[in-house]
Amino acid sequence: MITRTLNKVLLLACLGLAMAPTAPAAESIRRAAPNQEDIDRALALVSCKADRTAFRTLANQVRGIATSGKSSAGWQPIAGEDGGYSNALGDMPGVVAEMQLPAPVLVFGHPSTRLVLSRSSVVAVFDEAIAADLTKALSLDAPGTQDTPAGMRVVQSAPEAQGDGIEVMALVAQRIDADPVPIAVAGCLYFTR
């Protein structure tokens, strides 16, 4: 049950990511490269090495990024198809912001130059469709009979400090059939159950 729910959340966030424009107009609105501290903080979130509080702090810090069109903490709005900025619920469902890295970094042993922040996850984007490799390398449980390679492994779960839910951090990987080529995303899902 939890695996299906998590895969649906990640899939919704990533479907919007797969639709991200790569046209020169979208590139023209990019901001300056993030600083090393912003990159390190983001990579800790991607690899589930930062706690849920750090995720909430970042989410609060960049919550108005899509509507303001301004960068924050190294994160920037995602360009929409019309060359303007998309919003979290518009043409990029569930995706809040992205971080374009100035140079490739190794994330889970594979190079990536793009990180994406959604309402419940921080993931790295890979140019190759390597979700099956990531699922195996990260010892993720496969979701079962779905055609799209994906996986998840709960890294940490604990009762909420205030409330009756359970806070969960899980490593995830997903293959997305993007146009023109498939991509893979992998990172950390932060949610309360």
Secondary structure, 3 states (H helix, E strand, C coil): CHHHHHHHHHHHHHHHHHCCCCCHHHHCCCCCCCCHHHHHHHHHHHCCCCCHHHHHHHHHHCCCHHHHCCCECCEECCECCCCCECCCCCCCCCEEEEEEEEEEEEECCEEEEEEEEECCEEEEEECCCCHHHHHHHCCCECCCCCCCCEEEEEEEEEECCCCCCEEEEEEEEEEECCCCCCEEEEEEEEEEC
